[in-house]
Amino acid sequence: MTEQLTSEHFLPHVDKVFRVVGGRHALTLTSVDVRPLQEWERKVVPRPPFTLIFRGPPGDVLAEGFHKLEVEGGPSFEFYMMPIHTPDPSRQDYQAAFN
């Protein structure tokens, strides 16, 4: 995908499984959090910043870095993923931030 990614690319895939291409991890997209732009930002920012939050199993943590993920039955995306603090011991959460 060569176009700039927006939150709209991911909203249809909330609650779907994303598999790491060439890897063993399968992560569920749980939310797409969009920060509304201030009035002054609308003139200089190409898109509203957003964050993707994924849920995965505990223990086998996906390393921080660039990963290509494929939606089951859908497109693939490449972006920077990082594990984040997850108080619930039954899962590991991840985020991908788009500024």
Backbone torsions as a table, in degrees:
resi	resn	phi	psi	omega
1	MET	NA	120.4	-177.0
2	THR	-100.2	-16.0	179.3
3	GLU	-77.6	158.4	178.8
4	GLN	-67.0	129.7	-179.4
5	LEU	-74.1	142.4	176.7
6	THR	-128.0	169.9	178.3
7	SER	-60.4	-30.1	-179.3
8	GLU	-63.5	-26.2	176.4
9	HIS	-64.9	-28.5	-172.0
10	PHE	-104.3	-23.7	-176.9
11	LEU	-54.2	-39.4	178.8
12	PRO	-68.4	-10.1	-175.1
13	HIS	-106.9	8.7	176.0
14	VAL	-61.3	135.9	-177.6
15	ASP	75.5	9.4	175.3
16	LYS	-99.8	157.7	-179.6
17	VAL	-89.0	132.5	174.5
18	PHE	-110.2	125.7	178.5
19	ARG	-103.8	136.8	177.8
20	VAL	-73.9	120.9	-178.9
21	VAL	-65.7	127.1	-179.5
22	GLY	77.9	9.3	-178.8
23	GLY	-130.0	-173.1	-176.5
24	ARG	-108.0	-7.1	-173.3
25	HIS	-82.7	140.2	173.8
26	ALA	-128.5	120.9	-175.1
27	LEU	-122.2	141.8	179.0
28	THR	-99.3	127.5	175.5
29	LEU	-74.0	116.2	-176.0
30	THR	-99.9	-27.0	178.5
31	SER	-160.8	155.7	173.2
32	VAL	-122.4	106.1	-176.6
33	ASP	-99.3	118.1	-177.3
34	VAL	-108.7	130.9	175.6
35	ARG	-93.1	120.6	178.6
36	PRO	-63.1	144.0	178.5
37	LEU	-80.6	142.8	170.7
38	GLN	-71.4	158.8	-178.5
39	GLU	-54.1	-46.0	-177.6
40	TRP	-66.2	-28.7	-178.7
41	GLU	-71.3	-28.0	-176.4
42	ARG	-58.8	-23.4	-179.0
43	LYS	-86.3	-20.0	-172.9
44	VAL	-122.3	-14.9	-177.1
45	VAL	-102.4	127.3	-175.3
46	PRO	-69.7	-22.6	179.8
47	ARG	-160.7	155.1	175.3
48	PRO	-64.9	136.2	176.0
49	PRO	-63.7	147.3	178.2
50	PHE	-148.5	160.5	179.6
51	THR	-130.4	134.9	173.9
52	LEU	-97.6	135.5	176.0
53	ILE	-116.8	126.8	179.9
54	PHE	-116.1	154.9	175.4
55	ARG	-121.0	135.4	176.9
56	GLY	-136.4	176.3	179.4
57	PRO	-71.4	156.0	178.3
58	PRO	-75.2	160.3	172.1
59	GLY	90.8	-60.6	-177.0
60	ASP	-89.7	82.9	-171.7
61	VAL	-82.7	130.2	174.0
62	LEU	-70.2	129.6	-178.2
63	ALA	-66.4	144.5	175.8
64	GLU	-61.9	139.0	177.1
65	GLY	149.2	-173.7	177.8
66	PHE	-77.0	132.8	179.1
67	HIS	-140.2	146.9	172.5
68	LYS	-99.0	124.0	-179.6
69	LEU	-118.5	142.7	-176.3
70	GLU	-119.2	127.5	176.7
71	VAL	-77.8	136.3	177.4
72	GLU	-58.8	120.0	179.6
73	GLY	71.6	21.2	-176.9
74	GLY	-148.2	-157.4	-175.2
75	PRO	-77.0	175.5	173.5
76	SER	-120.5	153.2	-177.8
77	PHE	-136.9	147.9	174.3
78	GLU	-121.1	125.8	179.9
79	PHE	-160.4	171.9	-177.2
80	TYR	-85.3	122.3	-179.3
81	MET	-113.3	147.7	173.7
82	MET	-143.7	139.4	173.1
83	PRO	-68.8	145.8	179.5
84	ILE	-125.5	161.6	179.4
85	HIS	-55.7	127.4	-177.9
86	THR	-129.8	101.4	-178.0
87	PRO	-63.3	-28.3	-179.0
88	ASP	-76.6	116.2	-176.7
89	PRO	-71.8	-6.4	-178.3
90	SER	-86.1	0.3	-178.6
91	ARG	-156.5	170.0	170.9
92	GLN	-126.4	128.3	178.7
93	ASP	-99.3	156.0	-179.2
94	TYR	-137.5	158.0	173.6
95	GLN	-136.4	152.8	170.6
96	ALA	-131.0	118.3	-176.4
97	ALA	-103.5	135.8	178.6
98	PHE	-121.5	109.4	-179.4
99	ASN	-94.0	NA	NA
